[in-house]
Structures are given as C-alpha cells and as structure tokens.
Amino acid sequence: EALRHRRAAPGGQPGYLSGLMETRGTLISVARGAVRRDRLRGNLGRLGVVIARIALCDWLDPASIRDTAFHPDSFDKILLDVPCSNTGVMRRRVDVRWRLRPHDFVRLPAQQLGILRAAARFLKPGGSLVHSTCSLDPQENEAVVAAFLQEHPAFSLTNSERSLPWRDGADGAFAARLHRPLAME
C-alpha cells in the first residue's frame, strides 16, 4: 500500500502510482481538508483509479491522525509530497517569488520534519518511505532528511535524487527514499 500526504490533489501522483501498481492492492491518498478530498475524489474518478481510498488527515494534528484509524506499521510504502517553498517550479509559477516570505524558509522545514516523523510511525518494518518536494532549498530537502535520520537511526537513506531546471530542462524537485529495517536487520 502507499500513503500520500495532503498535497494529493489534484490526483496526478496517485493516478500514476495506481498505474504502477497495475490496479492491485490499495492506494490510500491523504487530504488535509474536505475541499481537497472532494477535488481529489473527482479527479481520481476521472482518471479511472479504482484502487484508491481517500482519508482526511492533518499530519501535524495528533487528533486528526487518531481519527484516520491508521495503525502503526500498516503501510508497505509511503510517499510524502510535503508542503514546500515551490522554488523548483518558479519558472512556470511566477507567483512563488511574490508569495514567499523569509519565515517560510524556517517554517516549512519544521513542518516537513513534523510530517515525516508522524507518517514514519505507520511504515511497516522492511518498508520504504519517500520524502518529496518541489523545492531547490537544501534546508527543505537534505537537512530535513538528515534531521529525521539523526532522530531515527534505525532508518537508512537508500537513495536521493534532485532535479534542477537549468540542468535537467524540467521542474526542480527532490526525493529521498528511506528504508525502515526489519526487526532482525
């Protein structure tokens, strides 16, 4: 199973994951609010995704997490597309440069780390978790992953990749895959 964070709408990533899963298993997409949930539900329906369930959850709110009825060690794979500064997509979203404030570069990494901590509890031993952003900022990417690994030494970084617009001709992005060992590893 896969789990996504609140930025699941409009459904492109869950749609892609459903295809990779060849419509087997269960894909759980997480939306932070009812508006995002409804938009996601509609888009997944239009994409023909039949294996998805949608849960409402704010990873930074313990009561919201309890309401999901997720159980620790429940998911084989987790994809967290965390809220970020969007600096990797500035070439096509020019509003980003006018929307960002200096405090965002402090607030966002803290928020990302909180989401990573919360969601990691639900990863099965032997599972993998991907922390993903559309940011170019190392504080939102490598630094968040390093802080998490320092707090959770049983996890290991198995891969990380960065896309740079000027090098790759595509949006900027970052992804790090973390592995939770089996109890006996």
Backbone as a ProteinNet text record, in pm:
[ID]
protein_1_A
[PRIMARY]
EALRHRRAAPGGQPGYLSGLMETRGTLISVARGAVRRDRLRGNLGRLGVVIARIALCDWLDPASIRDTAFHPDSFDKILLDVPCSNTGVMRRRVDVRWRLRPHDFVRLPAQQLGILRAAARFLKPGGSLVHSTCSLDPQENEAVVAAFLQEHPAFSLTNSERSLPWRDGADGAFAARLHRPLAME
[TERTIARY]
84.2	0	87.9	36.5	108.9	26.6	95	29.1	86.7	1.3	45.9	2.1	74.8	38.4	-62.5	-97.6	-208.4	-206.4	-95.1	-90.3	-131.1	-210.7	-254.2	-333.5	-415.6	-491	-393.4	-413.8	-535.3	-541.7	-446.6	-458.1	-360	-270.9	-174.8	-84.3	-26.9	63.3	-10.5	-125.7	-197.6	-239.2	-274.2	-309	-191	-74.2	47.6	82	73.4	103.5	7.1	-119.3	-217.6	-176.5	-128.1	-80.9	38.4	131.9	247.7	206.2	100.4	50.5	-34.3	-56.2	-137.8	-272.9	-329.6	-459.8	-470.6	-359.2	-360.6	-327.7	-383.9	-358.2	-449.2	-410	-488.4	-396.6	-441.3	-369.7	-450.2	-389.7	-458.4	-397.4	-479.9	-437.6	-492.7	-409.6	-448.3	-467	-581.7	-611.5	-630.1	-583.1	-590.5	-728.7	-807.2	-939.2	-1041.6	-1167.6	-1277.7	-1274.9	-1236.7	-1232	-1129.5	-1010.1	-907.4	-951.9	-1016.2	-1064.6	-1162.7	-1258.6	-1360	-1298.6	-1203.9	-1135.4	-1055.8	-988.2	-910.5	-1002.3	-1113.2	-1207.9	-1256.5	-1292.8	-1339.3	-1232.2	-1110.6	-1002.1	-962.4	-958	-925.4	-1033	-1158.1	-1267.3	-1249.6	-1215.6	-1194.2	-1074.6	-973.4	-855.6	-880.8	-995.2	-1027.7	-954.4	-909.8	-839.5	-942.3	-934	-1033.3	-978.7	-847.4	-789.8	-763.7	-805.6	-774.4	-885.6	-841.8	-928.5	-871	-955.7	-910.7	-939.9	-838.1	-852.7	-827.6	-901	-875.6	-776.9	-670.6	-571.6	-481.2	-456.9	-354.4	-242.6	-130.9	-20.9	36	9.6	62.9	-35.8	-149.9	-254	-277.3	-228.9	-244.4	-389.3	-484.5	-625.1	-669.5	-625.7	-659.4	-600.4	-478.6	-414.5	-492.7	-532.3	-611.4	-742.1	-803	-930.9	-919.5	-802	-786.1	-800.5	-779.9	-778.7	-661	-556.7	-433.8	-369.2	-306	-237	-87.4	-6.8	138.5	175.8	278.9	330.5	228.8	145.9	41	75.4	170.1	189.8	324.5	322	443.8	528.7	461.8	530.9	452.9	527.4	466.9	534.8	455	505.9	453.5	544.6	508.7	549.8	453.7	477.7	444.9	544.2	522.1	508.1	439.6	431	571.9	597.8	732	725.5	841.3	850.7	820.4	819.5	794.3	903.6	1022.4	1128.9	1169.8	1139.5	1172.5	1079.4	966	869.1	849.3	941.8	927.5	923.2	984.7	986.5	848.3	758.4	622.8	517.7	559	467.8	533.4	528.1	598.6	543.1	422.2	364.9	446.1	522.4	601	694.3	762.2	860.6	794.7	668	599	529	502	430.4	523.3	643.9	736.6	784	797.2	848.5	966.1	1057.6	1174.2	1137.6	1031.2	994.9	949.9	908.9	868.7	984.2	1107	1223.7	1265.7	1202.6	1218.2	1097.8	979.8	853.9	840	868.5	845.6	931.7	1063	1140.3	1091.5	1052.1	999.9	870.5	784.2	658.2	685.9	778.6	812.7	865.3	952.2	1006.3	895.7	802.8	689.3	604.6	580.6	502.5	577.6	707.2	789.3	788.3	805.1	801	667	559.4	425.4	396.1	425.5	391.8	481.3	605.5	700.2	652	573.9	520.9	435.1	380.5	286.5	352.5	483.2	557.4	592	563.4	596	747.3	797.1	937.3	964.7	1075	1108.9	1052.1	975	911.6	997.6	951.2	1023.9	930.7	990	919.3	994	921.8	982.9	938.5	1037.2	1015	1038.7	935.7	942.2	901.8	975	939.3	958.8	905.7	937.2	1020.3	1108.7	1195.4	1340	1413.5	1557.1	1637.3	1571.9	1636.3	1686.2	1817.4	1869.4	1809.5	1766	1704.8	1572.2	1503.2	1376.8	1397.5	1516.2	1542.6	1642.3	1769	1871.2	1872.4	1852.1	1857.1	1741.5	1623.8	1508.9	1535.5	1583.7	1613.1	1722.5	1826.9	1936.2	1886.4	1801	1746.8	1662.4	1581.6	1499.5	1587.8	1688.8	1776.8	1855	1889	1958.3	1866.7	1739.4	1641.1	1599.6	1607.1	1561.1	1673.7	1776.3	1894.3	1865.8	1752.8	1720.7	1687.1	1636.4	1607.2	1737.3	1737.2	1855.1	1811.2	1898.9	1877.1	1925.5	1835.8	1876.3	1900.4	1840.7	1859.9	1805.5	1868.7	1811.2	1845.1	1753.3	1772.6	1721.1	1786.8	1748.8	1738.1	1631.6	1613.7	1635.2	1718.3	1747.3	1701.9	1618.9	1564.3	1671.5	1778.1	1882	1966.7	1967.5	2044.2	1956.2	1835.1	1750.8	1639.2	1618.8	1514.1	1373.9	1358	1227.7	1219.4	1103.7	1089.3	1193.5	1227.6	1316.7	1240.7	1304.8	1240.8	1348	1305	1393.3	1312.7	1376.7	1314.7	1422.1	1389.7	1479.8	1400.7	1455.9	1391.5	1459.1	1377.3	1423.7	1373	1453.5	1419.7	1409	1302	1287.9	1325.9	1425.5	1471.6	1370.4	1382.1	1307.4	1362.2	1284.8	1325.9	1458.6	1489.9	1611.3	1728.3	1707.9	1818.8	1919.1
-118.4	0	123.6	229.7	356.3	460.1	556.7	662.2	794	892.8	1023.9	1126.9	1236.3	1347.7	1437.6	1543.6	1631.9	1686.1	1692.5	1755.3	1657.3	1559.1	1459.3	1521.6	1622.9	1687.5	1754.5	1750.3	1706.3	1558	1477.3	1333.7	1275.8	1357.5	1307.9	1199.6	1224.4	1123.7	996.7	1005.7	880.6	807.3	882.5	818.6	743.3	806.2	742.9	618.7	632.3	518.3	402.4	434.1	329.7	251	321.6	253.5	164.3	214	132.2	7.4	22.6	-90	-185.3	-149.3	-230.6	-263.2	-163.1	-170.5	-289.1	-323.1	-425.5	-358.4	-408.1	-353.4	-236	-160.4	-44.5	75.6	184.8	311	406.2	454.2	547.4	684.9	777.6	916.1	995.1	1083.5	1161.6	1306.9	1361.5	1502.3	1571.5	1694.9	1766.8	1822.9	1849.7	1907.9	1853.6	1884.6	1831.9	1883	2008.3	2062.7	1986.5	1965.9	1889.5	1744.6	1686.8	1548.4	1536.7	1628.9	1622.3	1642.2	1734.1	1756.2	1632.3	1574.4	1452.6	1338.9	1321.6	1214.2	1229.1	1351.1	1373.8	1345.3	1393	1372	1225.2	1154.4	1011.9	935.4	975.5	912.9	934.7	1058.5	1089.2	1012.2	987.8	913	762	717.7	575.7	498.1	566.1	499.5	428.9	296.8	218.9	161.4	171.1	109.7	212.1	336.1	441.9	458.7	480.9	529.1	662.4	749.2	881.4	898	940.9	966.5	1114.5	1169.9	1306.2	1299.8	1378.7	1378.1	1499.9	1562.9	1665.8	1602.7	1572.1	1502.1	1577.1	1704.8	1783.1	1794.3	1728.2	1731.7	1590.2	1558.3	1421.6	1372.5	1459.5	1417.5	1376.9	1449.5	1417.1	1282.3	1255.8	1127.1	1013.2	1031.7	928.4	900.7	1005.3	989.5	906.7	892	815.9	666.1	620.8	478.1	406.3	480.7	417.1	350.2	239.1	167.6	171.9	183.8	178.6	52.1	64.2	-48.2	-101.2	-15	-61	-55.4	29.4	55.2	4	-61	-111.3	2.4	102.7	216.1	343	449.5	580.2	683.3	763.5	876.6	1002.9	1085.4	1213.3	1324.2	1385.6	1503	1621.7	1666.9	1762.3	1905.6	1989.5	2131.5	2190.4	2273.6	2328.6	2467.8	2527.5	2663.4	2672.7	2561.4	2557.8	2626	2640.9	2709	2633.2	2506.6	2428.4	2451.9	2517.8	2539.8	2688.6	2771.8	2917	2962	2887.3	2930.7	2927.5	2843.3	2841.1	2890.2	2911.6	2966.8	3091.3	3197.6	3319.8	3379.4	3343.1	3393.7	3351.9	3243.7	3192.4	3300.3	3370	3468.8	3583	3609.7	3719	3667.7	3538.4	3479.2	3441.8	3399.7	3353	3466.8	3435.9	3529.5	3462.2	3539.5	3479.1	3373.8	3396	3298.5	3163.9	3161.7	3035.5	2936.5	2988	2900	2842.3	2888.7	2829.8	2740.9	2793.2	2722.8	2593.6	2598.1	2480.9	2360.1	2375.3	2256.8	2197.4	2283	2231.9	2154.2	2207.6	2140.6	2008.1	2008	1886.3	1777.5	1816.8	1720.2	1664.4	1749.1	1702	1600.6	1626.3	1534.6	1402.8	1410.5	1290.8	1206.6	1271.2	1198.6	1127.8	1200.2	1144.7	1027.2	1042.1	937.5	814.8	832.6	719.8	612.6	650.2	551.7	445.7	479.5	389.5	299.8	312.1	230.7	95.4	-10.9	-146	-165.7	-249.2	-288.8	-351.2	-311.6	-356.9	-267.3	-165.1	-77.4	41.6	116.6	235.7	356.3	471.2	597.8	697.8	772.8	875	1012.1	1096.8	1237.9	1315.6	1389.5	1454.7	1601.3	1687.5	1829	1877.8	1995.2	2064.3	2187.4	2169.8	2276.9	2251.3	2359.2	2350.9	2373.9	2410.8	2451.1	2330	2317.9	2205.4	2198.2	2310.7	2309.6	2235.2	2231.5	2159.9	2016.1	1985.5	1855.8	1775.5	1787.7	1708.5	1733	1858	1887.6	1822.6	1819.6	1753.9	1604.5	1544.3	1400.6	1370	1451.7	1429.9	1441.9	1539.5	1555.2	1434.2	1386.1	1267.6	1146.3	1125.1	1009	1017.1	1136.8	1151.7	1111	1145.3	1108.7	962.1	903.4	766.1	685.5	649.3	583.8	446.3	385.6	256.7	272.5	387.8	414.2	441.6	414.3	446.3	512.3	595.8	660	563.6	521.9	428.2	497.6	616.8	688.4	829.8	923.6	1058.2	1113.1	1190.5	1248.6	1390.7	1473.4	1613.2	1643.9	1713.2	1762.7	1913.1	1963.1	2106.3	2159	2264.1	2313.5	2346.7	2412.7	2453.7	2336.8	2227	2110	2008.5	1988.5	1879.9	1922.6	2054.2	2101.1	2068.1	2050.2	2018.3	2091.5	2081.8	2144.5	2091.6	2174.7	2132.7	2051.3	1950.7	1864.1	1788.2	1727.8	1646	1528.1	1413.8	1296.2	1215.1	1168.4	1080.6	957.9	840.1	715.7	666.7	645.2	596	453.9	372	231.8	209.5	142.4	100.1	-46.5	-80.4	-220.1	-315.4	-440.2	-545	-551	-599.2	-604.3	-675.5	-774.7	-853.5	-799.3	-696.9	-643.9	-574.6
0	0	0	-47.2	-48.2	25.7	79.6	155	109.2	87.9	46.1	146.6	147	232.6	162.9	227.4	192.6	51.4	-16	-146.9	-256.6	-220.6	-317.6	-431.8	-404	-510.6	-604.9	-731.7	-797.4	-833.7	-797	-820.5	-919.5	-973.1	-1071.4	-1015.5	-898.9	-841.5	-800.9	-733.3	-704.6	-832.7	-936.7	-1063.5	-1122.3	-1117.3	-1167.6	-1084	-952.6	-864.7	-888.9	-912	-940.3	-1064	-1165.2	-1286	-1257.8	-1177.5	-1141	-1063.6	-985.8	-905.9	-989.7	-1116.9	-1207.8	-1146.9	-1081.4	-1013.6	-917.1	-853.6	-748.6	-617	-509.9	-378.2	-349.1	-250.3	-208.2	-201.1	-256.8	-254.7	-166.8	-61.6	26.6	7.5	-36.3	-53	64.5	115.8	232.9	191.4	225.9	201.1	335.9	345.9	472.8	502.5	401.8	424.4	327.3	356.1	276.2	132.5	111.2	-24.7	-107.5	-51.9	-123.4	-145.2	-44.5	-56.8	-172.6	-179.2	-284	-422.8	-432.8	-560.6	-600.9	-504.6	-529.6	-573	-503.1	-536.3	-681.3	-719.1	-855.3	-959.3	-933.5	-1029.6	-1040	-927.5	-933.5	-1009.4	-991.8	-1067.5	-1216.7	-1256.3	-1398.4	-1455	-1369.9	-1414.4	-1417.8	-1365.7	-1364.3	-1256.6	-1151.7	-1041.6	-954	-948.4	-873.7	-743.4	-721.7	-601.2	-490.4	-511.5	-414.2	-311.7	-190	-82.7	-40.3	7.4	49.4	197.8	270.7	414.2	440.3	534.4	579.3	694.4	686	793.7	782.1	894.8	906.3	988.5	923.9	990.8	1109.6	1119.6	1231.3	1345.2	1335.1	1438.3	1489.6	1610.7	1663.3	1665.5	1693.4	1694.4	1554.1	1453.6	1315.6	1276.4	1319.6	1289.7	1355.3	1481.2	1550.8	1477.3	1423	1353.6	1226.2	1169.9	1045.9	1068.6	1190	1223.5	1158.9	1118	1072	1192.6	1168.8	1275.6	1249.8	1355.6	1334.8	1257.1	1177.4	1098.6	996.7	938.2	846.9	699	658.9	516.7	467.6	351.3	288.7	234.1	178	116.7	148.3	166.1	192.5	103	34.6	-41.6	24.9	74.1	134.3	39	-22.7	-106.1	-15.7	57.5	166.1	115.9	192.9	157.4	152.9	52.4	37.4	-22.3	-39.9	-92.4	-241.8	-312.3	-456.5	-538.9	-483.1	-557.7	-683.3	-690.8	-809.7	-927	-902.6	-1010.3	-1039.8	-993.8	-1009.2	-1155.1	-1243.8	-1383.9	-1446.5	-1395.9	-1450.8	-1351.7	-1227.9	-1126.1	-1067.5	-1141.7	-1101.4	-972.8	-935.2	-810.3	-688.6	-700.7	-588	-534.5	-620.3	-573	-497.7	-522.8	-452.8	-328.1	-322.2	-209.2	-94.3	-124.4	-20.6	68.3	197.2	297.1	368	423.2	489.8	594.4	669.5	773.5	714.1	585.6	522.2	517.4	506.4	495.8	631.1	736.9	869.8	899.1	870.6	899.7	819.7	691.7	606.4	643.1	664.5	705.6	838	932.2	1059.8	1036.6	951.8	919	848.1	754.1	680.8	774.6	866.5	961.9	1050.5	1091.9	1171.7	1096	969.7	886.8	869.8	844.4	827.9	955.1	1068.8	1197.2	1216	1189.7	1212.5	1120.2	993.1	896.1	910	950.8	960.4	1057.6	1154.9	1252.1	1184.4	1068.3	1002.4	897.6	882.1	786.4	848.7	774.6	821.6	824.3	915.3	906.9	769.9	709.6	575.4	466.3	505	408	370.7	271.1	229.1	228.1	254	261	174.2	93	8.8	58.1	85.8	120.8	-7.3	-53.1	-183.3	-172.9	-244.4	-252.3	-395.6	-422.6	-548.8	-514	-417.9	-369.9	-411.2	-428.7	-453.7	-326.1	-219	-94.4	-14.8	7.8	87.4	228	282.9	416.9	416.8	302.3	291.2	244.7	204	143.4	227.1	195.3	263.8	414.7	456.8	600.7	676	616.1	680.3	692.9	585.7	588	689.7	694	790.2	933.9	960.9	1096.6	1134.9	1041.8	1069.7	1097.4	1014.7	1032.7	1163	1205.4	1332.6	1448.3	1438	1540.8	1532.3	1414.1	1389.9	1325.2	1403.4	1345.3	1285.3	1317.4	1256.9	1108.1	1069.1	927.8	853.9	723.8	643.3	512.9	461.9	332.9	225.8	136.1	31.1	-102.6	-119.9	-245.6	-229.8	-298.3	-308.9	-445.9	-498.6	-630.9	-630.8	-709.2	-724	-872.9	-909.6	-1045.4	-1041.4	-1132.1	-1140.1	-1275.8	-1277.6	-1404.6	-1508.2	-1468.7	-1564	-1612.7	-1539.5	-1581.3	-1654.2	-1601.7	-1649.7	-1744.6	-1760.7	-1850.5	-1803.1	-1673.7	-1613.3	-1480.3	-1415.4	-1284.8	-1186.8	-1090.6	-984.2	-881.1	-829	-730	-652.8	-542.6	-459.9	-408.5	-400.5	-340.1	-269.8	-151.4	-75.6	-32.8	-59.3	-16.3	110.2	211.2	340.4	360.7	422.1	446.5	596.8	636.8	776.8	782	861.3	860.3	923.2	885.6	955.2	1097	1187.9	1328.5	1345.9	1262.5	1279.5	1201.7	1118.4	1037.5	1125.1
[MASK]
+++++++++++++++++++++++++++++++++++++++++++++++++++++++++++++++++++++++++++++++++++++++++++++++++++++++++++++++++++++++++++++++++++++++++++++++++++++++++++++++++++++++++++++++++++++++++

